[in-house]
Amino acid sequence: QVQLVESGGGLVHPGGSLRLSCVASGTSMGNMAWYRQVPGKQRDLVAGITSGGLTNYGDSVQGRFTISRDNAKNTIYLQMNSLEPEDTAVYYCAATRRRFTSARLGIQNYDYWGQGTQVTVSS
């Protein structure tokens, strides 16, 4: 059974940092990504990563967030720095077993999703 489990969310002040983790179990993963969603809006890409480590970022997080992965642990991370209130959302881990040469994937290419972890940026 394939499962994605996120951790690391919480409440942080503006300008602070958080690190999210997502562990995949049941199979080794190819492309993986982080998405986020606020109530009433669509789920937006935060960052994606190939199995080889190529990355792609959403415009609003470029330069502040860093996605990385440890293939031996079947885990991806999202280091979030200089957090802003606008970053408040539920963050979801997404994955597919397929290996693409690009990290720029549409949301429809991800087959597995985590349950989400809340990130709240507030003073």
Salt bridges, closest charged atoms under 4 A:
GLU84 OE2 - ARG64 NE 3.95
ASP87 OD1 - ARG36 NH1 2.92
ASP87 OD2 - ARG64 NH1 2.79
ASP111 OD2 - ARG98 NH2 3.49
